[in-house]
Amino acid sequence: MSEAIFQRIQNEIDTHPVMLFMKGDKLFPQCGFSARVVQILEHVGVPFHTENVLASAEIRQGIKDFSQWPTVPQLYVKGEFVGGCDIVTDMYQSGELETLLSEKGILAASAQ
């Protein structure tokens, strides 16, 4: 992965408290797994930013190299890699996602 791609990815993660690298964007997800994570984040009610990995082959491969995780979507919260669709879904169903978002100061306790 080139240093420029690494820096671009790091900048997106640093700039946005909740960052989702996905196929498509939050308005038009282009795979079911990406759509599922968008649906969860919208249901939880947190603001989040997306990066469409389909728009750039370098970003698509770069995010996999960056995280050492082979698939997208990939969710980051306050700079921390959370996981992909299965992990986010499990965390949502168990209540861990809301707990994480609260602990990171993203989700107000009153919103739970």
N, C-alpha and C positions, 0 to 999 in steps of 0.2 A: 504494500500500500504506500502511495506517495505521501510525503510529509504534508503537502497541501491538502490532500483529502483528509488525512488524520486531523489536521488543524481545523478544517471546516466542520467535521463531525464534532470535535471537542467544543468548538465555539457554539454550535447549536445546543449541545447538552448544557454548557455553562450558561447560556443566555435564557433558556426556557426551563422553568422549574419542573414542568412535566412535558417530556419530549418523546414523541412516538415516531420511530422510523417505520414506515409501512408502505404497502403497495397501494397507490392512490393517495387520496387525502381525506380529511374527516368529512368533507361534503360528498365525496365520491370514492369510497373504498373500492379497490379493484381485486380483492380476494376476500373470501369468507373469514379467514383468520384475522385480517386487518379490520374488517367490519365489526367483528365480535369485540375486539379491544376498544374500538371507537365507541361502540354501544355501551360498554361497561363504564368507560370514563365519562361519557355523557350522563349516564344514569347516576353515577356518583356525584356529578355536578362540579367537577374541577375544570378549570381552564387548562387547555393543553395545546401544544403546537405539533404539527406533523411535517415530516419530510417524505416526499414521494420518491422511493428508491427506484421506481421504474423510469424516472426522468433522467437518470444518470447511471450508466453501468459502473462507473468508478465508485459512486456512493453505494450502490447496491452491494458490490463486493467489499468495499471499504468498511461498511458498518459490520459486516460479518467478521472481517479481520480485526477490527477495532475491539469488538466485544468477545471475540473467540466463541461466538454463538452462530450456528450454521443457518439459521432461518430468520425471516422477518414475518411479522412485526417484532420490533424490539422497543420496550418501554424503559425510559430512564426517569427517575424521580430525584430531583436535587442532585444531579450528577451521578447517581447510583444506578447501575443496571439492575432492573427488576426481573425481566425475563420476557418470554414470548407469550403467545396466546394462551397456551395451556396453563402456564404459571399464573398469569394475570387472572384467568378465569377461576382457578382454584383459590387464589388469594381473595378474590371478590366474594366467592361463595362462602368462604370461611370467616369473612370479616377482616382478614389481615390487610387487605388493600386499603380500606378506610382507616385502619389503625396506622399504617405506614404514612398515609397522606396527612393524617392528623399530627403524628409525631414530627413530620417534616415541616409542619406549619402551613400546609397547602389547603387542607380541608378543616374548616372551623368545626369545633366540637358540636356546636349547635346544629350543624348541617347533617349530622349522623342520624 
